Amino acid sequence: MKYAPINYKTPLLSLLTVSLISACGGGGGGSDPVTPPVQVTPPVSLADYAGEASGISLSSVDSLLQLSFLAHNSLFTTAHINANREGSCINGGIYEQTLTDNDDNSVISAGDQVTVTYRECYLDSLNGSTDGSVRYDVTAFNEQSDYDITIDASSLTVDDNVNLVGSLRVNYQREETQSVMTLSTPTGIDVDIDGDTIISLSNMEIVKREDFAEAQYSVSVDGDIRDEALDGTYSLSQVTPFSGYFDEFPNEGELTISTGGTESVTVEANFVENSPLFDVKYKDDFFSMYWNDAIEGAITGINGQITQNIAEFRSDNFTSVSMLNQNTISNFGLKDSYQLVFSRPVESIVADYGEMSFQSESWPYDEVTASVEINGALVTITPEESLMADSFYGLSSFLVTSTNQQSFSMYVPSVQTRDDIIPVVTSQTHLYRFNDTPTLSAGDTGNNTNGELTYQWQELSDSGVVFETPNAASTTFTVPETADSELTIEVVITSEYGYSVNEKVVLEYVDPFGTILSFDSPEGDFVGGGEQRLFTENEGVFTFISPEDAPHYLSVDYQTDDWWTLDLAAPTDEVLGVGVYEGATRWPFQSPTGPGLDFSGASRGCNRLSGRFEILELSYDESGNVETLAVNFEQNCEETMPTLKGLVRHNSSVPLNQ
């Protein structure tokens, strides 16, 4: 944390040290200390101190905001996991976070305390190297929108000799396009250098507002500063908030600095001309100072991120400012969004190649189309379907154009999706018809949380589905009589601390008594290629083969652009009929005493396989042709690949799900 002098940049705390020595009579030559003479304390005066008071006041605001940014980045958006954790800082230092969990729910919540201890750890939010610990007392916490905490950084040392002794209360409220961060000093804060108090901040209230749609911030401050160099106290009163575009110097705002007497200093921002400067006025005296000499970027930054290079105000500035949920990059929810803020309102976004999509960076190379919502300078990019848990995804690069026709090429960092909940939702088939009672299950969902999961099943389509047990891990329902189109079912799986994932199941409608071949192939299955397929008479031709001299055998062929074949065989000395056939191996190489099975197509088949099938209905006409058939089958290619499940129905009323 750095404060600024009048004409050149140096830490404010160093400036105050110089001022304090000067106020005490200065120093002598050589290495021996000089004892200052006893002086009568002069009355507080801003006459020759307007620049110093202005720099100290602005730097104090920036520094307290930096401390609040430290809390924001440490706790907010990551409190749902690893409340006790340790890690490396960007310079190789280390930190350790410890939760005092007063409500025993294993996550940060109201009433808890969090202590973070640092060892030679460089922190962007403080722009310095830190040692020691910070304690957070949590009054309220909602990881999605708000928190209320008290920070005690008295045991934290910045840059080897700076301490902020006392407490800072931070209240943060976030809405869709705006946030308000309010800071106060309930016990006051002393700024110490090497154990000596240089300034004391009391009765402070700092309010920072951020408007993501307008790309603008505003900051106001009221409070008192006890300045040891001046041997007095001056008060800060905001006339109009300092405001500007994110990552740019304030282009509006006025602050009054006054003593208990009639003295006052006015600090004003400039609009276009001299926007890197602010003006200081004391009575008839007028001069300018550089913003860079007084602030480091917390005032101008967004969402807990310090501006590294503050820009001059220009109406045609256009660049990327921030990813609002940057702290979730390594813990991205399965339906989370990139929320990007630009320095001016956005007109359009166009992907460099194809359509905007999230693309997994490893097998099975999942690609999920993304929707784009533009709200002024705020752009939200959301996967249209849930991403896979515990996976890395990249987002297409894209070109962003502002409303004043400036362009910016944008690349965003890859994300790693969360593994708190790894949803696994299954259905008997991906089909249904009039007399079905489908069973759906999320019982195999992976749970890496510290508590139980809850479930809520709901229909997203509008067919009147009523679930038998809507809050259970598994449920069933009877298909409404009027249903004749896709049924979209969603289950919301929620942890005890509120994190939830949504997973959808789509059931496709098929006509009763028609002829169909269908399969569900999981990722890793060679024959089905990880797809769900439905073949009907509308797109191809079915052929049923049941040789008269081989009553133990039956095949179903389907010819369209691809050719698919299902071979079924009972043991050689049996007649194929209704029943369950376990332990099937690849037809026609099965043992004479065991059943045979082979499902292949699109030039893909198994060398070896294991599986089972169940014939639910089978009848022949007088000519020996298959009249009705209902069969369900399962196949593991090479005996170890994931299970492909399929079914055939021909002139059959047997349910698809049973």
C-alpha positions as CSV (number, residue, x, y, z in Angstrom):
1,M,0.0,0.0,0.0
2,K,1.5,3.3,-1.1
3,Y,0.7,6.9,-0.4
4,A,2.0,9.8,-2.4
5,P,3.8,13.1,-2.0
6,I,3.3,16.2,-4.1
7,N,5.7,15.9,-7.0
8,Y,7.0,12.4,-7.2
9,K,5.8,9.0,-6.4
10,T,7.0,7.5,-3.1
11,P,5.1,5.6,-0.4
12,L,2.9,7.9,1.6
13,L,4.1,6.2,4.8
14,S,7.7,7.2,3.8
15,L,6.5,10.8,3.2
16,L,4.9,10.8,6.6
17,T,8.1,9.7,8.2
18,V,9.9,12.6,6.5
19,S,7.2,15.0,7.6
20,L,7.3,13.7,11.1
21,I,11.1,14.2,11.4
22,S,10.7,17.7,9.8
23,A,8.0,18.6,12.3
24,C,10.2,17.5,15.1
25,G,13.1,19.7,13.9
26,G,14.8,17.5,11.3
27,G,18.0,15.5,11.6
28,G,21.7,16.3,11.8
29,G,24.6,15.2,9.8
30,G,26.7,12.0,10.5
31,S,25.4,8.8,12.1
32,D,24.5,10.2,15.5
33,P,20.9,11.0,16.1
34,V,20.0,14.5,16.9
35,T,17.6,15.2,19.8
36,P,15.0,17.7,18.6
37,P,14.4,20.8,20.8
38,V,11.3,21.0,22.9
39,Q,8.7,22.9,20.9
40,V,5.3,24.4,21.6
41,T,2.8,22.7,19.4
42,P,1.6,25.1,16.8
43,P,-2.1,25.3,15.9
44,V,-3.3,23.0,13.1
45,S,-2.8,24.8,9.8
46,L,-3.3,23.7,6.2
47,A,-1.7,26.8,4.8
48,D,1.6,25.1,3.9
49,Y,0.2,21.5,4.0
50,A,-2.5,21.5,1.4
51,G,-0.6,19.1,-1.0
52,E,0.4,16.7,1.7
53,A,-3.1,16.6,3.2
54,S,-4.6,16.0,-0.2
55,G,-2.2,13.2,-1.0
56,I,-2.6,11.6,2.4
57,S,-6.4,11.8,2.2
58,L,-6.7,10.2,-1.3
59,S,-4.0,7.6,-0.4
60,S,-5.9,6.7,2.8
61,V,-9.0,6.0,0.8
62,D,-7.1,4.0,-1.8
63,S,-5.3,2.0,1.0
64,L,-8.5,1.1,2.9
65,L,-10.1,0.0,-0.4
66,Q,-7.0,-2.2,-1.0
67,L,-7.6,-3.8,2.4
68,S,-11.2,-4.5,1.5
69,F,-10.0,-5.9,-1.9
70,L,-7.8,-8.4,0.1
71,A,-10.9,-9.6,1.9
72,H,-13.0,-9.7,-1.2
73,N,-10.4,-11.8,-3.1
74,S,-9.7,-14.1,-0.1
75,L,-13.2,-14.9,0.8
76,F,-15.8,-13.9,-1.7
77,T,-16.8,-16.5,-4.4
78,T,-14.5,-19.1,-3.0
79,A,-16.0,-19.7,0.4
80,H,-17.9,-22.7,-0.6
81,I,-14.8,-24.9,-0.9
82,N,-11.6,-25.5,1.0
83,A,-12.4,-23.1,3.9
84,N,-9.2,-24.5,5.4
85,R,-6.6,-24.4,2.7
86,E,-3.1,-23.4,1.9
87,G,-1.4,-22.3,-1.2
88,S,1.3,-20.4,-3.0
89,C,1.5,-16.7,-3.7
90,I,2.5,-15.3,-7.1
91,N,6.0,-14.6,-5.8
92,G,6.4,-18.1,-4.3
93,G,5.5,-17.1,-0.8
94,I,2.9,-19.1,1.1
95,Y,-0.4,-18.5,2.8
96,E,-2.6,-20.6,5.0
97,Q,-6.3,-20.1,5.6
98,T,-8.0,-21.5,8.7
99,L,-11.8,-21.5,9.5
100,T,-13.1,-21.2,13.0
101,D,-16.4,-22.9,12.1
102,N,-18.8,-21.8,14.8
103,D,-21.9,-23.4,13.2
104,D,-20.1,-26.6,12.1
105,N,-21.2,-26.5,8.5
106,S,-17.7,-26.7,7.2
107,V,-18.0,-23.6,5.0
108,I,-17.6,-19.9,5.7
109,S,-20.9,-18.4,6.9
110,A,-22.3,-15.9,9.4
111,G,-20.8,-16.2,12.9
112,D,-17.5,-17.7,11.7
113,Q,-14.0,-16.4,11.8
114,V,-11.4,-16.9,9.1
115,T,-7.7,-16.3,9.7
116,V,-5.2,-16.1,6.8
117,T,-1.5,-16.2,7.6
118,Y,1.1,-15.1,5.1
119,R,4.8,-15.7,4.8
120,E,6.7,-13.3,2.5
121,C,3.6,-13.3,0.2
122,Y,3.2,-10.7,-2.5
123,L,-0.4,-9.7,-2.8
124,D,-1.8,-7.8,-5.8
125,S,-4.5,-6.3,-3.8
126,L,-2.0,-4.6,-1.4
127,N,0.7,-4.1,-4.0
128,G,3.2,-5.3,-1.5
129,S,4.9,-8.2,0.3
130,T,3.1,-9.3,3.4
131,D,3.9,-11.3,6.6
132,G,1.6,-12.1,9.5
133,S,-2.1,-12.7,9.7
134,V,-5.5,-11.1,8.9
135,R,-8.6,-12.1,10.8
136,Y,-12.1,-11.8,9.3
137,D,-15.2,-11.9,11.6
138,V,-18.1,-12.8,9.4
139,T,-21.5,-11.2,10.2
140,A,-23.2,-12.2,6.9
141,F,-22.2,-14.1,3.9
142,N,-23.8,-15.1,0.6
143,E,-21.2,-16.2,-1.9
144,Q,-23.4,-15.1,-4.9
145,S,-24.2,-11.5,-3.8
146,D,-23.2,-10.0,-0.5
147,Y,-21.2,-10.2,2.7
148,D,-20.6,-8.2,5.9
149,I,-17.3,-8.7,7.6
150,T,-14.9,-7.0,10.0
151,I,-11.2,-7.1,9.1
152,D,-8.5,-7.0,11.8
153,A,-5.1,-6.6,10.1
154,S,-3.2,-5.5,13.1
155,S,-0.9,-8.5,12.9
156,L,-0.2,-8.1,9.3
157,T,3.0,-6.3,8.2
158,V,3.3,-4.9,4.7
159,D,6.7,-4.2,3.0
160,D,8.5,-5.2,6.3
161,N,7.5,-2.1,8.4
162,V,3.9,-1.0,7.8
163,N,1.0,-2.0,10.0
164,L,-2.6,-1.0,10.0
165,V,-3.7,-1.4,13.7
166,G,-7.4,-1.5,14.3
167,S,-10.5,-2.9,12.4
168,L,-12.2,-2.2,9.2
169,R,-15.8,-3.2,8.5
170,V,-16.8,-4.0,4.9
171,N,-20.3,-4.4,3.7
172,Y,-20.7,-5.6,0.1
173,Q,-24.0,-5.8,-1.8
174,R,-24.1,-7.1,-5.4
175,E,-27.0,-6.9,-7.8
176,E,-27.1,-8.0,-11.4
177,T,-25.3,-4.9,-12.9
178,Q,-24.2,-3.0,-9.8
179,S,-22.4,-3.3,-6.6
180,V,-21.9,-1.2,-3.5
181,M,-19.0,-1.6,-1.1
182,T,-19.2,0.4,2.1
183,L,-16.2,0.7,4.5
184,S,-16.2,2.0,8.0
185,T,-13.7,2.1,10.9
186,P,-15.6,1.0,14.1
187,T,-12.5,1.2,16.3
188,G,-10.4,3.5,14.2
189,I,-7.2,2.5,12.4
190,D,-3.6,3.6,13.2
191,V,-1.1,3.5,10.4
192,D,2.2,2.5,12.0
193,I,5.7,2.5,10.6
194,D,8.2,0.5,12.6
195,G,5.8,0.7,15.6
196,D,5.3,4.5,15.5
197,T,1.8,5.8,14.7
198,I,2.0,8.2,11.7
199,I,-1.7,8.8,11.1
200,S,-4.9,7.7,12.6
201,L,-8.2,7.2,10.7
202,S,-11.5,7.5,12.5
203,N,-15.1,8.0,11.8
204,M,-14.4,6.9,8.2
205,E,-17.1,5.9,5.8
206,I,-16.0,5.1,2.2
207,V,-18.6,4.1,-0.3
208,K,-17.6,2.7,-3.7
209,R,-20.2,2.1,-6.3
210,E,-19.7,0.1,-9.4
211,D,-22.0,0.1,-12.4
212,F,-21.0,-2.7,-14.7
213,A,-23.4,-1.8,-17.5
214,E,-22.1,1.8,-17.6
215,A,-18.5,0.8,-16.9
216,Q,-18.3,3.5,-14.3
217,Y,-17.3,3.7,-10.6
218,S,-17.9,6.4,-8.0
219,V,-16.1,6.8,-4.6
220,S,-17.0,9.1,-1.7
221,V,-15.4,9.5,1.7
222,D,-16.3,11.2,5.0
223,G,-14.2,11.0,8.1
224,D,-11.3,12.3,10.2
225,I,-7.5,11.9,9.9
226,R,-5.3,12.5,12.9
227,D,-1.9,13.5,11.3
228,E,1.1,13.4,13.6
229,A,3.2,15.4,11.1
230,L,0.7,18.2,11.3
231,D,0.0,17.6,15.0
232,G,-3.7,17.9,14.4
233,T,-6.8,16.5,12.8
234,Y,-8.5,17.3,9.5
235,S,-11.9,16.1,8.3
236,L,-12.8,14.8,4.9
237,S,-16.2,15.7,3.3
238,Q,-17.2,14.6,-0.2
239,V,-19.0,17.3,-2.1
240,T,-19.5,15.2,-5.2
241,P,-18.2,11.6,-5.6
242,F,-15.0,11.0,-7.5
243,S,-16.2,9.1,-10.6
244,G,-15.0,7.9,-13.9
245,Y,-14.7,4.9,-16.2
246,F,-13.1,1.7,-14.8
247,D,-9.3,1.8,-15.0
248,E,-9.3,5.5,-15.8
249,F,-8.6,8.5,-13.6
250,P,-11.6,10.2,-12.1
251,N,-13.1,12.8,-14.4
252,E,-15.5,14.2,-12.0
253,G,-15.7,14.8,-8.2
254,E,-14.8,17.2,-5.4
255,L,-13.5,16.7,-1.9
256,T,-13.2,19.2,0.9
257,I,-10.5,18.8,3.6
258,S,-11.0,21.1,6.6
259,T,-9.9,21.7,10.1
260,G,-11.9,22.7,13.1
261,G,-11.2,26.3,12.2
262,T,-12.0,28.1,9.0
263,E,-9.3,26.5,6.9
264,S,-10.3,24.2,4.0
265,V,-8.7,22.6,0.9
266,T,-10.6,21.6,-2.2
267,V,-9.6,18.6,-4.3
268,E,-11.2,18.4,-7.7
269,A,-10.9,16.0,-10.6
270,N,-10.4,17.2,-14.2
271,F,-12.5,16.1,-17.2
272,V,-10.5,15.9,-20.4
273,E,-7.6,18.4,-20.2
274,N,-5.1,17.3,-17.5
275,S,-7.2,14.3,-16.6
276,P,-4.1,12.5,-15.1
277,L,-4.0,15.4,-12.6
278,F,-6.3,16.6,-9.8
279,D,-6.4,20.2,-8.7
280,V,-5.7,21.4,-5.1
281,K,-7.1,24.8,-4.0
282,Y,-6.4,26.6,-0.8
283,K,-7.9,30.0,-0.6
284,D,-6.2,31.8,-3.5
285,D,-3.5,29.2,-3.9
286,F,-4.0,26.7,-6.8
287,F,-1.8,23.8,-8.0
288,S,-2.1,20.3,-9.6
289,M,-0.9,16.9,-8.5
290,Y,-0.7,13.6,-10.3
291,W,-3.3,11.0,-9.4
292,N,-0.6,8.4,-9.8
293,D,1.3,10.0,-6.9
294,A,-1.7,9.6,-4.6
295,I,-3.4,6.4,-5.5
296,E,-2.4,3.0,-6.8
297,G,-5.6,1.8,-8.4
298,A,-8.1,0.6,-5.9
299,I,-10.3,3.7,-6.4
300,T,-10.3,3.1,-10.2
301,G,-10.4,-0.7,-10.1
302,I,-13.3,-3.1,-10.3
303,N,-14.5,-6.0,-8.3
304,G,-11.5,-6.2,-6.0
305,Q,-8.9,-5.8,-8.7
306,I,-6.4,-3.0,-8.6
307,T,-5.8,-1.1,-11.8
308,Q,-2.2,-1.8,-12.8
309,N,-2.0,1.0,-15.5
310,I,-4.5,3.7,-14.9
311,A,-5.5,5.4,-18.2
312,E,-6.2,9.0,-19.0
313,F,-9.9,9.8,-19.8
314,R,-10.8,9.6,-23.4
315,S,-14.3,9.1,-24.8
316,D,-13.0,6.6,-27.3
317,N,-11.1,4.4,-24.9
318,F,-12.2,0.7,-25.4
319,T,-10.6,-2.3,-23.9
320,S,-11.4,-5.3,-21.6
321,V,-11.6,-4.2,-18.0
322,S,-12.4,-7.3,-15.9
323,M,-13.9,-10.7,-15.6
324,L,-16.3,-10.2,-12.6
325,N,-16.1,-13.8,-11.4
326,Q,-12.4,-14.1,-12.0
327,N,-11.9,-16.0,-8.7
328,T,-14.1,-18.9,-10.0
329,I,-11.8,-19.7,-13.0
330,S,-10.4,-22.7,-11.1
331,N,-13.8,-23.6,-9.6
332,F,-16.3,-22.8,-12.4
333,G,-19.9,-23.9,-11.8
334,L,-21.3,-26.2,-14.5
335,K,-23.7,-23.5,-15.7
336,D,-21.6,-20.5,-14.6
337,S,-21.1,-17.6,-16.9
338,Y,-18.2,-15.5,-18.0
339,Q,-19.2,-12.0,-16.9
340,L,-16.9,-9.6,-18.7
341,V,-16.9,-5.8,-18.3
342,F,-15.5,-3.5,-21.0
343,S,-14.5,0.1,-20.7
344,R,-17.4,1.4,-22.8
345,P,-20.8,-0.1,-23.8
346,V,-20.7,-2.9,-26.3
347,E,-22.6,-3.2,-29.5
348,S,-21.7,-6.6,-30.8
349,I,-19.6,-9.8,-30.2
350,V,-18.6,-12.2,-33.0
351,A,-16.7,-15.4,-32.6
352,D,-13.6,-15.7,-34.6
353,Y,-14.5,-19.1,-35.8
354,G,-18.0,-20.6,-36.0
355,E,-20.3,-20.0,-33.1
356,M,-19.5,-19.1,-29.6
357,S,-18.9,-22.2,-27.6
358,F,-17.2,-23.8,-24.6
359,Q,-14.8,-26.5,-25.7
360,S,-13.3,-29.1,-23.4
361,E,-9.6,-29.4,-23.6
362,S,-9.4,-33.2,-23.2
363,W,-11.3,-36.3,-24.1
364,P,-14.2,-36.6,-24.8
365,Y,-13.8,-33.0,-26.2
366,D,-17.2,-31.9,-25.2
367,E,-18.4,-28.7,-27.1
368,V,-21.3,-26.7,-25.6
369,T,-22.8,-23.8,-27.5
370,A,-22.8,-20.5,-25.5
371,S,-25.4,-17.7,-25.4
372,V,-24.2,-14.1,-25.3
373,E,-26.1,-11.3,-23.5
374,I,-25.0,-7.7,-23.9
375,N,-26.1,-5.2,-21.2
376,G,-24.2,-2.0,-21.9
377,A,-20.5,-2.7,-21.0
378,L,-21.4,-5.9,-19.2
379,V,-21.3,-9.1,-21.4
380,T,-22.5,-12.4,-20.1
381,I,-21.5,-15.6,-21.9
382,T,-23.3,-18.7,-20.6
383,P,-23.2,-22.4,-21.7
384,E,-26.6,-23.4,-23.0
385,E,-26.2,-26.9,-21.5
386,S,-24.3,-27.9,-18.3
387,L,-20.6,-28.4,-18.7
388,M,-19.0,-31.6,-17.5
389,A,-17.7,-31.5,-13.9
390,D,-14.0,-31.5,-13.1
391,S,-13.0,-30.6,-16.6
392,F,-11.0,-27.9,-18.4
393,Y,-12.9,-25.7,-20.9
394,G,-11.7,-23.0,-23.2
395,L,-14.0,-20.4,-24.9
396,S,-13.9,-19.3,-28.5
397,S,-11.9,-16.2,-29.2
398,F,-14.0,-13.3,-30.4
399,L,-14.1,-9.7,-31.6
400,V,-15.9,-7.1,-29.5
401,T,-17.1,-3.8,-31.0
402,S,-18.2,-0.9,-28.9
403,T,-21.2,1.4,-29.6
404,N,-18.7,4.0,-30.9
405,Q,-17.3,1.5,-33.3
406,Q,-14.0,0.7,-31.6
407,S,-12.9,-2.9,-31.8
408,F,-11.1,-5.2,-29.4
409,S,-9.9,-8.8,-29.9
410,M,-10.7,-10.9,-26.8
411,Y,-9.3,-14.1,-25.4
412,V,-10.4,-15.3,-22.1
413,P,-8.6,-17.8,-19.8
414,S,-9.6,-21.5,-19.6
415,V,-11.7,-22.6,-16.7
416,Q,-11.7,-25.7,-14.6
417,T,-15.2,-26.8,-13.7
418,R,-16.0,-27.6,-10.1
419,D,-16.1,-31.2,-8.7
420,D,-18.2,-30.5,-5.6
421,I,-21.1,-32.3,-7.3
422,I,-20.5,-34.5,-10.3
423,P,-24.0,-35.1,-11.7
424,V,-24.8,-38.6,-13.1
425,V,-28.4,-38.8,-14.2
426,T,-29.8,-41.8,-16.0
427,S,-33.0,-42.9,-17.5
428,Q,-34.0,-46.4,-18.7
429,T,-34.1,-45.1,-22.2
430,H,-34.2,-41.7,-23.9
431,L,-37.6,-42.6,-25.3
432,Y,-41.2,-42.8,-24.2
433,R,-44.7,-43.5,-25.4
434,F,-48.3,-43.5,-24.2
435,N,-48.2,-46.3,-21.6
436,D,-44.7,-45.8,-20.1
437,T,-43.7,-45.2,-16.5
438,P,-40.1,-43.9,-16.9
439,T,-37.7,-44.1,-14.0
440,L,-35.1,-41.5,-13.6
441,S,-32.1,-41.6,-11.2
442,A,-29.4,-39.2,-10.0
443,G,-28.4,-41.7,-7.3
444,D,-24.9,-42.2,-8.8
445,T,-24.1,-38.5,-8.6
446,G,-20.6,-37.9,-7.2
447,N,-20.6,-35.9,-3.9
448,N,-17.4,-34.2,-2.8
449,T,-19.1,-31.9,-0.3
450,N,-19.2,-32.4,3.4
451,G,-22.9,-33.0,3.7
452,E,-25.9,-34.6,2.1
453,L,-27.3,-33.7,-1.3
454,T,-30.9,-32.8,-1.9
455,Y,-32.8,-33.3,-5.2
456,Q,-35.7,-31.6,-6.9
457,W,-37.2,-33.0,-10.1
458,Q,-39.2,-30.8,-12.4
459,E,-40.6,-30.8,-15.9
460,L,-39.3,-28.0,-18.2
461,S,-41.7,-28.9,-21.0
462,D,-45.4,-28.5,-20.6
463,S,-47.0,-31.9,-20.7
464,G,-48.3,-32.1,-17.1
465,V,-45.7,-34.6,-15.7
466,V,-46.3,-35.5,-12.0
467,F,-43.4,-37.1,-10.2
468,E,-44.1,-39.9,-7.7
469,T,-41.2,-38.7,-5.5
470,P,-40.0,-35.3,-6.7
471,N,-37.5,-34.8,-3.9
472,A,-35.8,-38.2,-4.0
473,A,-32.6,-39.3,-5.7
474,S,-34.7,-41.5,-8.0
475,T,-38.2,-41.0,-9.2
476,T,-40.7,-42.2,-11.7
477,F,-43.8,-40.9,-13.4
478,T,-46.6,-42.0,-15.6
479,V,-46.6,-40.4,-19.0
480,P,-49.7,-38.1,-19.4
481,E,-52.1,-39.4,-21.9
482,T,-51.9,-36.3,-24.0
483,A,-48.1,-36.2,-24.2
484,D,-46.9,-36.6,-27.8
485,S,-43.7,-34.5,-28.0
486,E,-40.4,-34.3,-26.3
487,L,-40.4,-34.3,-22.5
488,T,-37.6,-32.3,-20.9
489,I,-37.0,-33.2,-17.3
490,E,-34.5,-31.4,-15.0
491,V,-33.1,-32.3,-11.7
492,V,-31.6,-29.7,-9.4
493,I,-29.0,-31.2,-7.1
494,T,-28.0,-29.0,-4.2
495,S,-25.4,-29.2,-1.4
496,E,-26.0,-28.3,2.2
497,Y,-24.2,-25.0,1.7
498,G,-26.3,-24.0,-1.3
499,Y,-24.2,-24.9,-4.4
500,S,-26.4,-26.5,-7.0
501,V,-26.1,-28.1,-10.4
502,N,-28.8,-28.7,-13.0
503,E,-28.9,-31.7,-15.2
504,K,-31.5,-32.3,-17.9
505,V,-32.9,-35.5,-19.4
506,V,-34.8,-35.3,-22.7
507,L,-37.2,-38.2,-23.5
508,E,-38.2,-38.5,-27.2
509,Y,-41.7,-39.5,-28.2
510,V,-42.3,-42.5,-30.4
511,D,-45.6,-43.6,-32.0
512,P,-47.2,-46.7,-30.4
513,F,-46.9,-50.0,-32.2
514,G,-44.3,-48.6,-34.7
515,T,-41.0,-50.3,-35.5
516,I,-38.0,-48.8,-33.9
517,L,-34.3,-49.5,-33.1
518,S,-32.7,-47.4,-30.5
519,F,-29.5,-47.3,-28.4
520,D,-27.9,-45.2,-25.7
521,S,-24.1,-45.2,-26.0
522,P,-22.0,-43.7,-23.2
523,E,-18.6,-41.9,-23.8
524,G,-16.0,-44.5,-24.4
525,D,-18.2,-47.1,-26.2
526,F,-16.7,-47.8,-29.6
527,V,-19.8,-49.1,-31.4
528,G,-22.3,-46.4,-30.5
529,G,-19.6,-43.6,-30.4
530,G,-21.1,-42.0,-27.3
531,E,-24.4,-41.1,-29.0
532,Q,-28.1,-41.6,-28.5
533,R,-29.8,-42.8,-31.7
534,L,-33.3,-43.6,-32.7
535,F,-34.1,-45.4,-36.0
536,T,-37.7,-45.6,-37.3
537,E,-39.4,-46.7,-40.5
538,N,-39.6,-43.1,-41.7
539,E,-35.8,-43.0,-42.4
540,G,-34.9,-46.6,-43.3
541,V,-35.9,-50.2,-43.9
542,F,-36.1,-52.9,-41.2
543,T,-35.5,-56.6,-42.1
544,F,-36.2,-59.4,-39.6
545,I,-34.4,-62.7,-40.3
546,S,-35.4,-65.9,-38.5
547,P,-34.2,-68.9,-40.4
548,E,-36.5,-71.9,-40.2
549,D,-33.5,-74.3,-39.7
550,A,-32.1,-72.1,-36.8
551,P,-35.0,-71.5,-34.3
552,H,-32.4,-70.4,-31.7
553,Y,-31.4,-67.3,-33.8
554,L,-32.9,-64.0,-34.9
555,S,-31.4,-60.9,-36.4
556,V,-32.7,-57.4,-37.0
557,D,-31.2,-55.3,-39.8
558,Y,-31.8,-51.6,-40.4
559,Q,-30.6,-50.0,-43.6
560,T,-30.3,-46.2,-44.0
561,D,-27.2,-44.1,-44.7
562,D,-25.6,-46.6,-42.2
563,W,-26.3,-50.3,-41.8
564,W,-27.0,-51.5,-38.3
565,T,-27.5,-55.1,-37.2
566,L,-28.6,-56.8,-34.0
567,D,-27.9,-60.6,-33.7
568,L,-29.6,-62.6,-31.0
569,A,-29.1,-66.3,-30.2
570,A,-30.2,-68.7,-27.6
571,P,-28.1,-71.8,-26.7
572,T,-28.0,-74.0,-29.8
573,D,-30.4,-76.6,-28.5
574,E,-33.0,-74.1,-27.4
575,V,-35.7,-72.1,-29.2
576,L,-35.3,-68.4,-28.9
577,G,-38.3,-67.0,-26.9
578,V,-39.5,-64.7,-24.2
579,G,-37.0,-64.7,-21.3
580,V,-33.7,-63.3,-19.9
581,Y,-30.4,-64.3,-21.5
582,E,-27.5,-63.6,-19.2
583,G,-23.8,-64.0,-20.0
584,A,-24.0,-63.5,-23.7
585,T,-20.8,-63.4,-25.8
586,R,-20.2,-62.4,-29.3
587,W,-22.3,-64.1,-31.9
588,P,-21.5,-66.4,-33.8
589,F,-18.5,-67.4,-31.7
590,Q,-20.4,-68.1,-28.5
591,S,-20.4,-71.4,-26.7
592,P,-23.1,-73.8,-28.0
593,T,-24.5,-73.8,-24.4
594,G,-24.5,-70.0,-24.0
595,P,-26.4,-67.2,-25.6
596,G,-25.0,-65.0,-28.4
597,L,-25.3,-61.3,-29.0
598,D,-23.8,-58.8,-31.4
599,F,-24.8,-55.2,-32.1
600,S,-22.8,-53.4,-34.8
601,G,-23.2,-50.7,-37.4
602,A,-21.6,-47.8,-39.2
603,S,-18.6,-50.1,-39.9
604,R,-18.0,-50.5,-36.2
605,G,-18.1,-53.7,-34.3
606,C,-16.6,-55.6,-31.4
607,N,-13.8,-58.3,-31.5
608,R,-15.1,-59.7,-28.2
609,L,-18.0,-58.7,-26.1
610,S,-20.0,-59.5,-23.0
611,G,-23.7,-58.7,-22.5
612,R,-27.2,-59.7,-21.9
613,F,-30.6,-59.4,-23.5
614,E,-34.2,-59.9,-22.5
615,I,-37.0,-60.8,-25.0
616,L,-40.2,-59.4,-23.6
617,E,-42.4,-60.3,-26.6
618,L,-41.8,-62.5,-29.7
619,S,-44.3,-64.0,-32.1
620,Y,-44.4,-65.3,-35.7
621,D,-47.1,-65.3,-38.3
622,E,-48.1,-68.4,-40.2
623,S,-45.3,-68.0,-42.7
624,G,-42.7,-67.9,-40.0
625,N,-42.0,-64.2,-40.2
626,V,-41.6,-62.1,-37.1
627,E,-45.0,-60.6,-36.2
628,T,-44.2,-58.9,-32.9
629,L,-40.9,-58.3,-31.1
630,A,-39.8,-56.5,-28.0
631,V,-36.2,-56.9,-26.8
632,N,-33.9,-54.9,-24.6
633,F,-30.1,-55.5,-24.8
634,E,-26.8,-54.5,-23.2
635,Q,-23.4,-54.9,-24.7
636,N,-19.8,-54.2,-23.4
637,C,-17.5,-54.1,-26.4
638,E,-14.1,-55.8,-25.7
639,E,-15.8,-56.8,-22.4
640,T,-14.4,-53.7,-20.7
641,M,-15.9,-50.7,-22.5
642,P,-18.8,-48.9,-21.1
643,T,-22.2,-50.5,-21.5
644,L,-24.3,-49.7,-24.6
645,K,-28.0,-50.2,-24.0
646,G,-30.5,-50.7,-26.8
647,L,-34.0,-51.9,-27.6
648,V,-36.1,-53.0,-30.5
649,R,-39.9,-52.7,-30.7
650,H,-42.0,-54.1,-33.6
651,N,-45.8,-54.1,-33.6
652,S,-45.5,-54.3,-29.8
653,S,-47.3,-52.6,-26.9
654,V,-44.6,-53.5,-24.4
655,P,-43.5,-50.3,-22.7
656,L,-40.2,-48.8,-23.6
657,N,-39.5,-48.1,-19.9
658,Q,-40.2,-50.9,-17.4
